[in-house]
Every structure is written in C-alpha cells, then in structure tokens.
Amino acid sequence: MTKSKEKIVLAYSGGLDTSVILKWLIDKGHEVIAYIADVGQDDDFAEARKKALSIGASNVYIEDLKEEFVTDYIFPAIKSNAMYENRYLLGTSLARPLIAKRQIEIAAKENAGYVSHGATGKGNDQVRFELTYYALNPKIKVFAPWKNREFLDHFKGRTDLLNYAQEHGIPVKATLKKPYSEDDNLMHISHEAGILEDPKYKAGRDVISRITLPQEAPDKETHIAVHFKDGIPVKVVNTDDGTVNEKPLELFRYMNKLGCDNGIGLLDMVENRFVGIKSRGVYETPGAEILLKAHMDIEGIAMDREVMRLRNMLSPVFAELVYNGFWFSPEMEFLMAAINKSQELIDGIVYLTLYKGNVMIDGRESPSSLYNQDLSSMDIAGGFNQQDSEGFIKINAIRLMAHHAITVARQNP
C-alpha cells in the first residue's frame, strides 16, 4: 500500500482483529470507512457503529443483507444439495461473496481505491473476499493486513492484538481464556481454533451455543410439512400447532428455531482448506440441515433418474467452488444454469418429524411425481412385460462374462 493517504473501506465486525486493524490503518494516516454486513449474526450493531466511530472511522455503513442472503445464496445452495466434502453446509462460505459484493459497491459509492478485511493468511476467507473483489472490480486495490509484513512484524498473535487494544483504549470481548474463533450468521455458527485445534477435544456445551444438544432436546416430536416450488422452499407448516411461514427470511428463521429446539444441525469435522491446510471446525446449522434433507427427498419423487445422476456430479463441484471462493466465476454461472434447469419440476410437499437431532422423512407428494405405484408394485401385474427383463439382464451381463473369461485365462495360461 502506498504511503499517501488512501480511502479504505474495511469489512468491520467490531471484534478484536478488525478493531485493531481499523485503529492501525488510521494511525498510518488513512481515511477508513467501516462497513458492517448484517447477515444475521447476534451482534449489537448500534454498539459496533459507536465503537468504530470512537476508534476514528470517518463513516460507518451497516447493511442489512439477511433477505438477500437467504434468497440468493442459501436457497440456491440448498437446491444444489451443496455439501463440501459431503458434510459441511457452507454457512461461512456462502456469506462471504455477499459481504464482499456489497463492500465493492460501497467502495464505488465512496470513491475509495482500497478495500480491506481481517481474514488471516492461513484461512479460506481471504480467498473468498479477494476473489470476489477482483471479480467485481478488477481495478480495486486490496489491503490484507495479515499478509502485510509491517503489520505482521507488529502483531505476531492474539496476545499482541489484545495488548494493542488495551494500549489504545479499544474495548474488546475477546480474552486469552476464550481464544477460539467464531463466525455467526443466519445460516450457522462455526467454531474453530484455540482448544479446538486439538482434534480429540470434545466440543460440548462450553462451545455449542446455538442448538440444544440432541441428548438435551425435548422428548417430544415436532411434525412439519415443507412445500417446494422449483426446488425452493416456499412454505413451511407446523402440523402440530398450525404455524405457517411463507416469506423466505421468516421461513428460514423458523426452520432455525425448530432445528435448534430439536438439537438438529451439529457437525464436527476436519476439512481441507483451499490453501492446503487441514482444519477442524464445529458447525451448528439447524434450519439448513432440515431443508436440505427435505429437498433431497422431494427430488427422489420428482426428478428424472438421468438428470439426477448428472446433477449429482455437479453438486460437489458447486460446493467446492463456493468453499474456494469462486461464487462470481464463469464456471459458477454455468453450473447455476444447469442446476436451475434441473429444478424446474421439483415441486411438492415433504412431511417430516424432528426429534433429538434427527430429521425423519414421513412421506412426500408432488404434482410432478414420476412415481407410478402400480408400476412399482410387487403385487400388481402390468406396466411392462416382466419377461423382457431376461434380455435386459443378459445384455448387461455381456461385459461381466467377458471380464470373467479374461480373468480365468490369465489365471490358467
């Protein structure tokens, strides 16, 4: 970064790292605009604004992105059946491109030449932020403190950050007693680092903060019906008490509540970061887990077999692109178009029971159903001539018999 005064839009959370970065940049003579993205985290935004201004920010933007997060990021991921490494539902990964997109828009509005973030040089978020920045504004300049030599020489770890904050009168909640990192948004809360870097450490109630632990969930079932249109959840009905939610944000919040109450959505895994490092993460993703399982079930009755086979090849690619930060990329545009096409007839209702960490499918119905009860029945004749199956099997056995013949010949030269 140049030594002349630059206007910088900083992605600001109000936490330790970004508060220190804000003060450090101001001390270096830069005008800093603090930008806070409201993606559903449990934060006091008024207090964060007050704190940023007290540190010296020239302006503070607090942007409510919750509705857009649900409709344009979470729901597309659900209809893609996106799970990174077949497990992680991508709560943090999906929020980052949205946050970065709005940051670029604010930079343009403020005529700022730089954007900045507090992501470390070892993690995934630096990639997600910066790839989005460059994809949306190739001319933007990025100041990433944790990859800046002067900053790294000053701050070698969390202790240095805490000491700097104390020296400059910056109030922070972080302490050395709770050094692990959390990322909270509408879709999930994640926990990593600190004591969690020991992969054997059991993350119990001392870590889990959103959901009820499954063993502590009520000894009572919750019954719901999830309605889908074009692969998107459009209505949820609690069939026990008649509660109905149809608006995307309210629907998703309600699913989060049901998931939390019933101990659903807890995941503890070691994953592979894009930068090549293995990382242990503990995730709480209650509502999305319910909706994902419901979506996968409605596809079973409404999606053509060969379309599903091809789409299932794309789902892990989609998840990997999201995880690695390529939301705004030509390959993602291609994948999204294909996935959207696959969802055109994914309509119907899935009936579920929620109980102590479990999402159980009770049944489903669809106006686009490809299921033929008579054709599938073992008790009803008809549909097709069962004698035709003899030729079908023999044709599929040709290569197996040829392989057997070669194997026997090699064993008996």
C-alpha positions in Angstrom: 0.0 0.0 0.0 1.2 3.5 -0.8 2.3 5.9 1.9 0.0 8.6 0.6 -3.4 8.9 2.4 -5.9 6.5 0.8 -9.6 6.0 1.4 -10.2 2.4 2.5 -13.4 0.5 3.1 -12.8 -2.0 5.8 -15.1 -5.0 6.4 -15.6 -4.4 10.1 -17.1 -6.8 12.6 -16.5 -4.9 15.8 -14.3 -7.7 17.1 -10.7 -7.7 18.2 -9.0 -8.2 14.8 -10.9 -5.6 12.8 -11.0 -3.1 15.6 -7.2 -3.2 15.8 -6.9 -3.1 12.0 -9.2 0.0 12.0 -7.0 1.8 14.5 -3.7 0.7 12.9 -4.8 1.9 9.5 -5.9 5.3 10.9 -2.6 5.7 12.7 -0.9 5.1 9.3 -2.8 8.2 8.0 -5.6 6.6 6.1 -9.2 7.5 6.0 -11.1 4.4 6.9 -14.8 3.7 6.3 -16.1 0.8 8.5 -18.6 -1.5 6.8 -20.7 -3.9 8.8 -22.7 -6.6 7.0 -25.7 -7.8 8.8 -26.1 -11.4 7.7 -28.0 -12.5 10.8 -25.2 -12.6 13.4 -26.1 -11.9 17.0 -24.3 -8.6 17.3 -25.2 -5.2 18.7 -24.8 -3.1 15.6 -25.5 0.2 17.3 -22.7 -0.5 19.7 -20.4 -1.6 16.8 -21.1 1.7 15.0 -20.4 3.7 18.1 -17.1 1.8 18.7 -16.0 2.2 15.1 -16.6 6.0 15.2 -14.8 6.2 18.6 -11.8 4.5 17.1 -11.7 7.0 14.3 -13.7 5.7 11.3 -14.8 8.5 9.0 -18.2 6.8 8.4 -19.9 3.5 9.2 -22.2 1.5 6.9 -24.4 -1.1 8.4 -26.0 -3.1 5.6 -29.0 -5.4 6.2 -28.2 -8.3 3.9 -30.3 -11.0 5.5 -33.1 -11.3 3.0 -30.6 -11.4 0.1 -28.5 -14.0 1.9 -31.5 -16.3 2.1 -32.9 -15.9 -1.4 -29.7 -15.5 -3.4 -27.2 -17.7 -1.6 -28.7 -20.1 1.0 -31.7 -21.3 -1.1 -29.5 -21.8 -4.3 -27.1 -23.9 -2.2 -30.0 -26.0 -0.8 -31.4 -26.7 -4.3 -27.9 -27.6 -5.4 -27.6 -30.1 -2.4 -24.3 -28.4 -1.7 -22.1 -30.1 0.9 -18.4 -29.5 1.0 -16.6 -32.9 1.4 -20.1 -34.4 1.7 -20.6 -32.9 5.1 -20.2 -29.1 5.5 -23.2 -27.0 4.5 -21.1 -23.9 3.7 -22.5 -21.4 6.1 -19.5 -19.1 6.2 -18.5 -19.8 2.6 -21.9 -18.6 1.3 -21.9 -15.4 3.3 -18.5 -14.1 2.1 -19.3 -13.4 -1.5 -22.4 -11.4 -0.5 -20.4 -9.4 2.1 -17.6 -8.7 -0.4 -20.1 -7.7 -3.1 -21.7 -5.1 -1.0 -18.2 -3.9 0.1 -17.2 -3.3 -3.5 -20.5 -1.4 -4.1 -19.7 0.9 -1.1 -16.2 1.4 -2.3 -17.6 2.6 -5.6 -20.1 4.9 -3.9 -17.4 6.4 -1.7 -14.8 6.6 -4.5 -12.4 4.5 -2.4 -9.5 2.9 -4.1 -8.9 0.2 -1.4 -10.9 -2.4 0.4 -9.6 -4.3 3.4 -10.6 -7.3 5.5 -9.4 -9.1 8.7 -9.1 -12.6 7.3 -5.8 -14.4 8.1 -3.3 -15.6 5.5 -3.8 -19.2 6.5 -7.6 -19.4 6.1 -10.2 -19.6 3.4 -11.9 -16.3 3.9 -9.0 -14.3 2.5 -9.5 -16.1 -0.8 -13.3 -15.7 -0.8 -13.1 -12.0 -0.1 -10.4 -11.2 -2.5 -11.6 -13.3 -5.4 -14.9 -11.6 -5.1 -13.3 -8.1 -5.0 -11.3 -8.8 -8.2 -14.2 -10.5 -10.0 -16.5 -7.5 -9.4 -13.8 -4.7 -9.8 -10.6 -5.8 -11.4 -9.1 -2.3 -10.6 -9.7 -2.4 -6.9 -6.7 -2.5 -4.5 -6.8 -4.8 -1.6 -5.0 -4.3 1.7 -4.9 -7.6 3.6 -3.2 -6.9 7.0 -2.4 -10.5 7.8 -0.3 -10.7 4.6 1.4 -7.3 5.2 5.0 -7.5 6.5 4.8 -4.3 8.6 1.5 -5.5 10.2 2.9 -9.0 10.8 6.0 -7.6 12.5 3.8 -5.7 14.9 1.3 -8.4 15.6 2.5 -11.9 15.9 -0.6 -13.3 17.5 -3.7 -12.7 19.6 -1.7 -11.6 22.7 -0.2 -8.7 20.7 -3.7 -7.7 19.4 -5.1 -7.7 22.9 -2.1 -5.6 24.2 -2.5 -3.1 21.4 -6.3 -2.8 22.1 -5.6 -2.2 25.8 -2.9 0.4 25.0 -5.3 2.3 22.7 -8.4 2.0 24.8 -10.2 -0.2 22.4 -12.8 -2.3 24.2 -12.9 -5.9 23.1 -14.8 -9.0 24.3 -12.0 -11.5 23.3 -9.8 -12.8 26.1 -7.0 -15.2 26.4 -9.4 -17.5 28.2 -11.5 -17.9 25.1 -9.2 -17.8 22.1 -11.2 -19.9 19.7 -12.8 -18.1 16.7 -16.5 -18.0 15.9 -18.3 -16.9 12.8 -22.0 -16.3 13.3 -24.6 -15.7 10.6 -28.2 -16.5 9.8 -27.3 -19.9 8.3 -24.9 -21.2 11.0 -22.4 -20.5 13.7 -18.9 -22.0 13.4 -16.2 -22.6 16.0 -12.5 -23.2 15.3 -9.0 -22.5 16.6 -7.9 -22.4 20.2 -8.6 -25.6 22.2 -10.5 -26.9 19.1 -7.2 -27.2 17.3 -6.8 -30.5 19.3 -8.9 -32.8 17.1 -9.6 -35.1 20.1 -11.2 -32.3 22.2 -14.9 -32.8 22.5 -16.9 -29.7 21.8 -19.6 -29.7 24.4 -21.8 -27.1 26.0 -18.7 -25.0 26.6 -18.6 -24.5 22.8 -22.0 -25.2 21.4 -24.0 -22.0 21.6 -27.0 -22.1 19.2 -28.6 -25.5 19.2 -29.9 -27.6 22.0 -27.6 -30.7 22.3 -29.5 -33.7 20.9 -29.4 -35.5 24.2 -31.0 -32.5 25.9 -33.7 -31.9 23.3 -37.4 -32.4 24.3 -38.8 -35.9 24.5 -41.4 -34.8 22.0 -41.6 -35.0 18.2 -42.2 -32.0 16.0 -44.1 -32.6 12.8 -43.8 -30.2 9.8 -44.6 -30.0 6.1 -42.1 -28.3 3.7 -43.5 -27.1 0.4 -41.2 -26.7 -2.6 -41.6 -24.9 -5.9 -38.8 -25.2 -8.5 -36.6 -26.7 -5.8 -37.0 -23.7 -3.5 -38.8 -24.0 -0.1 -41.8 -21.7 -0.3 -43.9 -22.6 2.7 -43.4 -24.5 6.0 -46.3 -25.7 8.1 -46.0 -26.9 11.6 -48.7 -29.6 11.6 -48.8 -29.8 15.4 -49.8 -26.2 16.1 -50.7 -24.8 12.7 -47.9 -22.3 12.4 -47.3 -21.3 8.8 -44.3 -19.4 7.3 -44.0 -18.4 3.6 -41.7 -15.4 3.3 -38.1 -16.5 2.7 -36.5 -14.8 5.7 -39.2 -15.7 8.2 -39.4 -19.2 6.8 -35.7 -19.8 7.3 -35.7 -18.2 10.8 -38.5 -20.5 11.8 -36.6 -23.5 10.5 -33.6 -22.4 12.5 -35.8 -22.3 15.6 -37.2 -25.7 15.0 -33.8 -27.1 14.3 -32.3 -25.5 17.5 -35.1 -26.7 19.7 -34.8 -30.3 18.4 -31.0 -30.5 18.5 -30.5 -30.6 14.7 -27.5 -29.4 12.7 -24.4 -30.2 14.8 -21.3 -31.1 12.8 -17.7 -31.7 14.0 -15.2 -32.4 11.2 -11.7 -32.0 10.0 -11.8 -30.4 6.5 -9.3 -29.5 3.8 -8.9 -25.7 3.4 -8.3 -24.4 -0.1 -4.8 -23.2 0.9 -3.8 -26.8 1.6 -4.1 -26.9 5.4 -6.4 -29.3 7.3 -8.7 -27.5 9.7 -11.0 -28.7 12.5 -14.4 -27.0 12.6 -17.5 -27.3 14.7 -20.7 -26.2 13.0 -24.2 -25.5 14.0 -26.5 -25.4 11.0 -30.1 -26.2 12.2 -32.5 -24.9 9.6 -30.4 -25.6 6.5 -29.9 -29.2 7.5 -33.7 -29.7 7.7 -34.4 -28.0 4.4 -31.5 -29.9 2.6 -32.9 -33.3 3.7 -36.4 -32.3 2.7 -35.1 -31.1 -0.7 -33.2 -34.2 -1.4 -36.3 -36.2 -0.6 -38.7 -34.3 -2.9 -36.1 -34.8 -5.7 -36.5 -38.5 -5.3 -40.1 -38.5 -6.5 -40.0 -35.6 -8.9 -36.6 -35.7 -10.7 -35.7 -37.9 -13.7 -33.1 -40.5 -12.9 -30.6 -39.5 -15.5 -31.0 -35.8 -14.7 -30.3 -36.7 -11.1 -27.3 -38.7 -12.0 -25.8 -35.7 -13.9 -26.8 -33.2 -11.2 -25.3 -35.3 -8.5 -22.0 -35.0 -10.4 -22.3 -31.2 -10.3 -23.3 -30.8 -6.6 -19.8 -31.5 -5.2 -18.3 -29.2 -7.8 -20.7 -26.5 -6.9 -19.9 -26.9 -3.2 -16.2 -26.8 -3.9 -16.5 -23.6 -5.9 -18.4 -22.0 -3.1 -15.9 -23.2 -0.5 -12.9 -22.0 -2.5 -14.4 -18.5 -3.2 -15.5 -18.8 -6.9 -19.1 -17.7 -6.5 -18.6 -14.9 -9.1 -17.0 -17.0 -11.8 -17.9 -18.2 -15.3 -17.9 -21.8 -14.2 -20.4 -21.0 -11.4 -22.7 -19.3 -13.9 -22.6 -22.4 -16.0 -23.3 -24.7 -13.0 -26.1 -22.5 -11.7 -27.8 -22.5 -15.1 -27.7 -26.3 -15.2 -28.9 -26.7 -11.6 -31.7 -24.3 -12.1 -32.8 -26.3 -15.2 -32.8 -29.5 -13.1 -35.1 -27.9 -10.6 -37.9 -26.8 -12.9 -40.2 -29.6 -11.9 -39.1 -30.1 -8.3 -42.4 -29.2 -6.7 -44.4 -30.8 -3.9 -44.5 -31.3 -0.1 -42.3 -33.3 2.2 -43.6 -34.4 5.6 -41.0 -34.6 8.4 -40.6 -35.5 12.0 -37.9 -33.7 14.0 -36.7 -35.4 17.1 -33.5 -35.3 19.2 -31.1 -34.4 16.4 -32.9 -36.5 13.8 -34.7 -35.4 10.6 -37.0 -38.2 9.7 -39.0 -38.3 6.4 -42.6 -39.4 6.9 -43.8 -39.0 3.3 -44.0 -36.8 0.3 -46.3 -35.8 -2.6 -45.7 -34.0 -5.8 -47.7 -32.8 -8.8 -44.6 -33.6 -10.9 -44.3 -37.1 -9.4 -42.6 -39.7 -11.6 -43.6 -42.4 -9.2 -46.1 -44.9 -10.5 -47.4 -47.0 -7.7 -48.9 -49.7 -9.9 -45.8 -50.0 -12.0 -43.6 -50.3 -8.9 -45.9 -52.7 -7.1 -44.7 -56.3 -6.5 -48.4 -57.3 -6.1 -49.9 -55.8 -9.3 -49.1 -57.2 -12.7 -48.7 -55.0 -15.8 -46.8 -51.9 -16.7 -44.3 -53.8 -18.8 -43.7 -57.4 -19.8 -41.6 -58.9 -17.0 -40.2 -61.4 -19.4 -38.4 -58.5 -21.1 -36.2 -58.3 -18.0 -34.5 -61.5 -19.1 -33.0 -59.9 -22.2 -32.2 -56.7 -20.2 -30.2 -58.7 -17.7 -28.4 -60.7 -20.4 -27.3 -57.6 -22.3 -25.9 -56.0 -19.1 -24.1 -59.3 -18.3 -22.2 -59.4 -21.6 -19.2 -57.4 -20.3 -19.2 -59.2 -17.0 -18.9 -62.6 -18.7 -16.2 -61.2 -21.0 -14.2 -60.0 -18.0 -14.6 -63.3 -16.3 -13.3 -65.1 -19.3 -10.2 -62.9 -19.5 -9.6 -63.3 -15.7 -9.8 -67.1 -16.0 -7.5 -67.2 -19.0 -4.8 -65.2 -17.1 -5.0 -67.4 -14.1 -4.7 -70.5 -16.3 -2.2 -69.7 -19.0 
